[in-house]
C-alpha cells in the first residue's frame, strides 16, 4: 500500500506570517492537529502542531506572534509513492504525528496522519479477516 492511497489530499495550510491565534482557530474549527506552513512560493517551510500553538497561547497570551516563531522548520516528509509501512516506521521512529506529502518541488500534495495509518491498518485487517472467513467457508463445503 502506498502513501497516496491513504493520505488526505485536501490539506489546510498557513503562511509563516499568520498569527498563531488564527492558526489555532483554524485547527479547532476543522478538528485537525497539524498545519503545514507554506511560503510565498508554495513550498513547505515548516509545520505547526496544535500542541505547539496551545503552549504558545500560554507564552504569548494577548500579544501578536506569528506561526513562523512557533513552527518546526526541519520537517520530515513523505512522497506519494512511498510505502505506508515506510511512512509509519518513520513516524514511529521520529515520534511525529504526521508527515506532509510533498512533490519534487517541495509543494504539499497531501498529509498522512496517525489517523490515516489507523484507517489503513483497519482496512488491511478487515480484508485479511474476510479472506480467512472465505477460506474457512470453502473448507466447510468440502
Beta strands, then each sheet from edge to edge (+ up, - down):
strand 1: 13-14
strand 2: 34-38
strand 3: 44-49
strand 4: 77-78
strand 5: 98-102
strand 6: 108-113
sheet 1: 1+ 2+ 3-
sheet 2: 4+ 5+ 6-
end
